[in-house]
């Protein structure tokens, strides 16, 4: 471990900061204001909406903050009409921590200005939500703690602070400038001193492990069928958040693995004499043959085709493609077809 990294050997105290609602405010109204704007119009419409909403805020009272990570380095930028700043952060560091660092730096700049009402614009919704939360934080990051301390001090001195969420990469001038500064900071900025928490190191180890896993999964020789369906590794199971039965999960997982009780697979592992369908005698006995081709399943297939049409789905799509898009409606139709036809996989 580098000697210039300060790693605390204790758990920081639980932090609870109570905002004075008249002095510290959080404005997330841009979320609703830009809802439904087509992608091709965002860079035209959103700056206009932003300017209309905040045209009465003196530009000297606006601070735009952003964090960035480039080629393994992390930094932040702060833009104001009269001040600009960028810094690099010690690794390990996430963009979230960089966003908080930028806000902390902006508050420090504000504390040296005459008492007034200042606006801090950030495209990090998670950072603003963390600051807005009134719940005690058991293991706050270094900058979350410092920000809350600075906010308390500013409120005592009668400053007013409004945190505003803005969308990123939508041609909002101040946000684009802060983004550019953050990129410079990540690459060539002066190191901004901070204390690195245990949680950040755990996050770094986890991310490194995930990246190594992803590289092995991408470049490996085994499991290429499953890779074509699930190309990206995840700590969450593929059915996370889905309201489906255990049997549905079992069947679809077998199809995803390409290991199931049809002769196409059984022949590969020497448990069947042939990979040809024993029912019709003329097709390669894989899941696509069973679902779309085997005449022995015509009755169940007719019901499947009617159901797909009723649900707005195209028939005769390769089962692998259905699994890859994770179209649960289509997967459910295939599952019902297999049950109706009495096919166990």
C-alpha positions in Angstrom: 0.0 0.0 0.0 1.3 3.4 -0.9 2.6 5.4 2.1 0.7 8.5 1.1 -2.7 6.9 1.5 -4.3 7.4 4.9 -6.4 4.4 5.8 -8.3 4.8 9.1 -8.0 2.0 11.6 -11.3 2.7 13.2 -14.9 2.9 12.2 -16.0 6.5 11.8 -18.9 7.7 14.0 -22.5 7.6 12.9 -23.2 11.0 11.3 -26.6 12.7 11.4 -27.0 16.1 9.9 -30.2 18.1 10.2 -30.8 20.6 7.4 -32.4 23.9 8.2 -35.1 23.6 5.5 -35.0 27.4 4.9 -31.2 27.4 4.4 -30.4 24.1 2.5 -32.7 23.0 -0.3 -32.7 20.3 -2.9 -34.1 20.9 -6.4 -34.7 17.8 -8.5 -37.4 19.5 -10.7 -35.3 19.1 -13.9 -36.2 15.4 -13.8 -39.8 16.1 -14.4 -39.2 19.0 -16.7 -37.2 16.9 -19.2 -39.2 13.7 -19.0 -40.2 12.4 -22.3 -37.9 14.5 -24.4 -36.6 12.4 -27.4 -32.9 11.8 -27.4 -32.3 13.7 -30.6 -33.8 16.8 -29.1 -32.2 16.7 -25.6 -29.2 18.9 -26.5 -31.6 21.5 -27.9 -34.5 21.5 -25.5 -32.8 20.9 -22.2 -30.5 23.9 -22.2 -33.5 26.1 -23.0 -35.5 24.6 -20.1 -32.5 25.0 -17.8 -32.0 28.7 -18.7 -35.7 29.4 -18.3 -35.7 27.8 -14.8 -32.6 29.4 -13.5 -32.3 32.7 -15.4 -32.8 34.7 -12.2 -29.8 33.0 -10.5 -26.8 35.3 -10.7 -24.1 33.5 -12.6 -21.6 34.4 -9.8 -23.7 32.3 -7.4 -23.7 29.2 -9.6 -21.2 26.4 -9.0 -21.2 23.4 -11.4 -19.5 20.3 -10.1 -18.6 17.0 -11.8 -16.5 13.9 -11.4 -14.7 11.8 -14.0 -12.7 8.6 -14.3 -10.3 8.1 -17.3 -7.8 5.3 -17.8 -7.8 4.3 -14.2 -7.5 7.8 -12.8 -10.3 9.8 -11.1 -10.7 13.6 -10.7 -13.2 16.3 -10.3 -13.9 19.8 -11.6 -15.7 22.9 -10.3 -16.9 25.7 -12.6 -18.0 29.1 -11.7 -18.0 32.3 -13.7 -15.2 33.7 -11.6 -13.5 30.5 -10.4 -12.5 27.1 -11.9 -10.7 24.2 -10.2 -9.8 20.7 -11.0 -8.1 18.0 -8.8 -7.0 14.4 -9.0 -8.0 11.9 -6.3 -6.0 9.1 -4.8 -6.9 5.6 -5.9 -8.9 3.5 -5.2 -11.7 6.0 -6.0 -15.1 5.9 -7.7 -16.8 8.6 -9.7 -19.4 8.8 -6.9 -16.6 9.8 -4.5 -15.3 12.3 -7.0 -18.7 13.9 -7.3 -18.8 14.3 -3.6 -15.3 15.7 -3.6 -16.3 18.3 -6.2 -19.3 19.4 -4.0 -17.1 19.6 -1.0 -14.6 21.8 -2.9 -17.3 24.1 -4.1 -18.6 24.6 -0.6 -15.1 25.5 0.5 -15.0 28.1 -2.2 -18.4 29.4 -1.2 -17.3 29.7 2.5 -14.8 32.3 1.4 -17.4 34.5 -0.3 -19.8 37.0 1.3 -22.9 35.5 2.8 -25.5 34.9 0.1 -27.7 32.3 -1.6 -25.6 29.9 -3.7 -26.6 27.2 -6.1 -24.6 24.0 -6.6 -25.5 22.1 -9.8 -24.5 18.4 -10.1 -25.4 15.7 -12.5 -24.9 13.1 -9.7 -28.3 12.2 -8.5 -26.9 9.7 -6.0 -24.7 12.4 -4.4 -27.6 14.8 -4.0 -29.8 12.0 -2.6 -27.1 11.1 -0.1 -26.9 14.7 1.1 -30.7 15.1 1.2 -31.2 11.9 3.2 -31.9 12.7 6.9 -31.1 9.1 7.9 -27.9 8.6 10.0 -25.1 7.1 7.9 -23.3 4.3 9.6 -20.2 4.4 7.4 -20.2 7.8 5.7 -17.5 8.5 3.1 -14.9 11.0 4.0 -16.4 13.7 1.7 -20.0 13.1 2.8 -18.9 13.7 6.3 -16.9 16.9 5.3 -19.8 18.2 3.2 -22.2 17.9 6.1 -19.8 19.6 8.4 -19.3 22.5 6.0 -23.1 22.8 5.4 -23.6 23.0 9.1 -21.0 25.8 9.4 -22.4 27.7 6.5 -26.0 27.5 7.8 -24.7 28.9 11.2 -23.2 31.8 9.2 -26.6 32.4 7.5 -25.6 31.2 4.0 -28.3 29.6 1.9 -27.4 26.6 -0.4 -29.6 25.0 -3.0 -28.4 21.8 -4.6 -29.8 21.3 -8.1 -29.7 18.1 -10.2 -29.0 18.6 -13.9 -28.8 15.9 -16.6 -25.3 15.2 -18.0 -24.1 15.6 -21.5 -27.1 17.8 -22.6 -25.2 20.9 -23.6 -25.8 22.8 -20.3 -22.9 25.2 -20.5 -21.7 25.1 -16.9 -22.1 21.3 -16.6 -20.1 20.8 -19.8 -17.3 23.0 -18.4 -17.3 21.1 -15.1 -17.1 17.8 -17.0 -14.1 19.1 -19.1 -12.4 20.3 -15.9 -13.0 16.9 -14.2 -11.4 15.1 -17.1 -8.3 17.4 -16.9 -8.3 16.8 -13.1 -8.3 13.0 -13.6 -5.3 13.1 -15.9 -3.1 15.9 -14.6 -4.6 17.5 -11.6 -3.0 18.2 -8.3 -3.8 15.5 -5.7 -6.7 16.5 -3.5 -6.0 15.2 0.0 -8.6 12.9 1.6 -9.0 9.9 3.9 -9.8 6.7 2.1 -12.3 4.5 3.9 -12.3 0.7 4.3 -15.4 0.5 2.2 -13.7 2.1 -0.8 -11.0 -0.5 -0.7 -13.6 -3.2 -0.6 -15.3 -1.6 -3.6 -12.1 -1.5 -5.5 -11.4 -5.2 -4.8 -14.9 -6.1 -5.9 -14.7 -4.1 -9.1 -11.3 -5.5 -9.9 -12.6 -9.1 -9.3 -15.6 -8.4 -11.5 -13.4 -7.0 -14.3 -11.1 -10.1 -14.1 -14.2 -12.3 -14.2 -15.6 -10.4 -17.2 -12.3 -10.7 -19.1 -12.2 -14.5 -18.4 -15.8 -14.8 -19.5 -15.2 -12.8 -22.7 -12.0 -14.6 -23.8 -12.7 -18.1 -22.5 -13.3 -21.2 -24.6 -16.1 -22.8 -22.6 -19.7 -21.7 -22.3 -19.9 -19.9 -25.6 -23.6 -20.6 -26.0 -24.4 -19.1 -22.6 -22.0 -16.2 -23.4 -24.0 -15.4 -26.5 -27.1 -15.0 -24.2 -25.4 -13.4 -21.2 -22.3 -11.6 -22.4 -21.8 -9.6 -19.2 -21.1 -11.0 -15.8 -23.2 -9.8 -12.8 -23.5 -10.4 -9.1 -27.3 -10.7 -9.7 -29.0 -13.8 -11.0 -30.6 -13.4 -14.4 -34.1 -13.7 -12.9 -33.5 -10.9 -10.4 -36.7 -8.8 -9.9 -38.9 -11.1 -12.0 -42.1 -12.5 -10.6 -41.7 -16.1 -12.0 -41.9 -19.6 -10.7 -39.0 -21.8 -9.6 -39.9 -24.2 -12.4 -39.8 -21.4 -14.9 -36.3 -20.4 -13.7 -35.2 -24.1 -13.8 -36.4 -24.6 -17.4 -35.0 -21.3 -18.8 -31.7 -21.8 -17.0 -31.3 -25.2 -18.7 -32.1 -23.7 -22.1 -29.6 -20.9 -21.4 -26.8 -23.4 -20.5 -27.7 -25.5 -23.6 -27.6 -28.5 -21.2 -31.1 -30.2 -21.3 -32.8 -33.5 -21.8 -33.0 -33.4 -25.6 -31.0 -35.7 -27.8 -28.9 -32.9 -29.2 -27.3 -32.5 -25.8 -27.6 -36.1 -24.6 -25.7 -37.2 -27.7 -22.8 -34.8 -26.9 -22.3 -36.4 -23.5 -22.7 -40.0 -24.8 -26.2 -40.6 -23.3 -28.0 -40.9 -26.6 -27.1 -42.9 -29.8 -28.0 -40.1 -32.1 -28.8 -36.3 -32.1 -31.7 -36.8 -34.4 -35.2 -36.3 -33.1 -36.7 -39.7 -32.2 -40.3 -38.5 -32.7 -40.1 -37.3 -36.3 -36.8 -38.9 -37.3 -35.8 -36.0 -39.5 -34.5 -33.1 -37.4 -31.6 -32.2 -35.1 -33.2 -32.6 -31.7 -32.5 -29.2 -30.1 -34.8 -26.7 -28.6 -35.5 -24.8 -31.8 -36.5 -28.0 -33.6 -38.9 -29.0 -30.7 -40.5 -25.5 -30.5 -40.7 -24.6 -34.2 -40.3 -27.6 -36.4 -41.2 -31.1 -35.0 -44.6 -32.1 -36.5 -45.2 -34.2 -33.4 -45.9 -30.9 -31.6 -48.1 -29.3 -34.2 -51.2 -29.0 -31.9 -49.3 -27.3 -29.1 -47.5 -25.1 -31.6 -50.7 -23.8 -33.0 -51.7 -22.6 -29.6 -48.2 -21.1 -29.2 -48.5 -19.2 -32.5 -51.9 -17.8 -31.6 -50.6 -16.7 -28.2 -47.6 -14.9 -29.7 -49.7 -13.1 -32.2 -52.1 -12.0 -29.4 -49.2 -10.6 -27.4 -47.6 -8.8 -30.3 -44.6 -11.2 -30.8 -43.1 -12.5 -34.0 -43.0 -16.3 -34.4 -40.1 -18.5 -35.3 -37.5 -16.5 -33.4 -34.5 -18.5 -32.4 -34.9 -19.5 -28.8 -31.4 -18.3 -28.0 -32.3 -14.9 -29.3 -35.4 -14.8 -27.1 -33.3 -15.8 -24.1 -30.7 -13.1 -25.0 -33.2 -10.3 -25.0 -34.7 -11.6 -21.8 -38.2 -11.1 -23.2 -40.1 -12.6 -20.3 -43.4 -12.6 -22.2 -41.9 -14.6 -25.1 -40.1 -16.9 -22.6 -43.4 -17.5 -20.8 -45.0 -18.6 -24.1 -42.2 -21.1 -24.8 -42.5 -22.3 -21.2 -46.3 -22.9 -21.6 -45.7 -24.6 -24.9 -43.2 -27.1 -23.4 -45.7 -27.9 -20.6 -48.6 -28.3 -23.1 -46.6 -30.6 -25.3 -45.4 -32.6 -22.3 -41.7 -31.9 -23.1 -39.3 -32.1 -20.1 -36.0 -30.4 -20.6 
